[in-house]
Amino acid sequence: MSRIKDRGPHAAWRVYYFKSLGCTDRDHGKTAMLMADNGADAQTRAAERLAALAILPLGGASKPAYAFYGDAVMEFATQFQQDINQLGGA
């Protein structure tokens, strides 16, 4: 877990999010790298939301019709971060 914390405050939720979807460590590792390549490594909510949208094919990041997906990803992120904070006593 310390390796995850070293990547910023939002990195840990990604692991829990992808595992909750049934992804293997290998799957979420690839997705985490893609998210970083798409700008999530800026570690802001806006950058992470845009990176999640950029995973969608055919220009998902620029299509308002896909906004629900970015919103849902950020809702998961918020919940997981709250869980992490609670477990960590923050």
C-alpha positions as a printed NumPy array, in Angstrom:
array([[  0.   ,   0.   ,   0.   ],
       [  2.912,   2.389,   0.593],
       [  3.803,   2.192,  -3.084],
       [  0.28 ,   3.355,  -3.946],
       [  0.419,   6.264,  -1.5  ],
       [  3.676,   7.429,  -3.11 ],
       [  1.76 ,   8.118,  -6.324],
       [ -0.467,  10.771,  -4.799],
       [ -3.649,  11.05 ,  -2.788],
       [ -5.974,   9.699,  -5.478],
       [ -3.889,   6.732,  -6.587],
       [ -5.159,   4.294,  -3.965],
       [ -8.799,   4.589,  -4.991],
       [ -7.915,   3.465,  -8.504],
       [ -6.781,   0.1  ,  -7.181],
       [ -9.989,  -0.402,  -5.212],
       [-12.134,   0.839,  -8.087],
       [-10.679,  -1.541, -10.64 ],
       [-10.74 ,  -4.467,  -8.209],
       [-14.398,  -3.715,  -7.472],
       [-15.073,  -4.157, -11.183],
       [-13.442,  -7.574, -11.088],
       [-10.256,  -6.506, -12.84 ],
       [ -7.045,  -8.33 , -12.104],
       [ -3.916,  -6.571, -10.898],
       [ -2.629,  -6.757, -14.454],
       [ -5.81 ,  -5.122, -15.828],
       [ -5.874,  -2.233, -13.397],
       [ -2.158,  -1.683, -13.836],
       [ -2.669,  -1.159, -17.551],
       [ -5.625,   1.115, -16.93 ],
       [ -3.719,   3.125, -14.323],
       [ -0.893,   3.654, -16.824],
       [ -3.372,   4.708, -19.488],
       [ -5.038,   7.087, -17.034],
       [ -1.634,   8.606, -16.232],
       [ -0.856,   8.932, -19.942],
       [ -4.21 ,  10.685, -20.383],
       [ -3.322,  13.277, -17.747],
       [ -4.549,  11.819, -14.443],
       [ -1.036,  12.066, -13.046],
       [ -1.71 ,  15.802, -12.585],
       [ -3.649,  14.56 ,  -9.52 ],
       [ -6.546,  16.977,  -9.773],
       [-10.199,  15.97 ,  -9.943],
       [-10.605,  17.666, -13.312],
       [ -7.575,  15.899, -14.778],
       [ -8.671,  12.512, -13.442],
       [-12.21 ,  12.965, -14.78 ],
       [-10.897,  13.956, -18.207],
       [ -8.488,  10.995, -18.211],
       [-11.352,   8.611, -17.423],
       [-13.356,  10.062, -20.299],
       [-10.384,   9.801, -22.636],
       [-10.417,   6.006, -22.184],
       [-13.713,   5.884, -24.059],
       [-13.411,   5.301, -27.799],
       [-14.331,   7.786, -30.502],
       [-13.506,  10.98 , -28.678],
       [-15.351,  10.237, -25.434],
       [-13.589,  13.055, -23.618],
       [-15.027,  15.667, -25.943],
       [-18.604,  14.367, -26.163],
       [-21.103,  15.785, -23.653],
       [-23.193,  12.615, -24.043],
       [-20.493,  10.715, -22.115],
       [-20.326,  13.144, -19.187],
       [-22.236,  10.638, -17.057],
       [-19.259,   8.264, -17.24 ],
       [-16.776,  10.838, -15.962],
       [-19.203,  11.823, -13.218],
       [-19.635,   8.186, -12.172],
       [-15.881,   7.597, -12.054],
       [-15.442,  10.625,  -9.835],
       [-18.264,   9.504,  -7.542],
       [-16.404,   6.197,  -7.096],
       [-13.187,   8.138,  -6.483],
       [-14.824,  10.273,  -3.809],
       [-16.307,   7.263,  -2.024],
       [-13.079,   5.294,  -2.125],
       [-11.084,   8.263,  -0.862],
       [-13.553,   8.662,   2.014],
       [-13.158,   4.971,   2.837],
       [ -9.371,   5.276,   2.739],
       [ -9.478,   8.358,   4.97 ],
       [-11.739,   6.588,   7.456],
       [ -9.512,   3.514,   7.589],
       [ -6.463,   5.715,   7.97 ],
       [ -8.04 ,   7.776,  10.735],
       [ -7.881,  10.974,   8.669]])
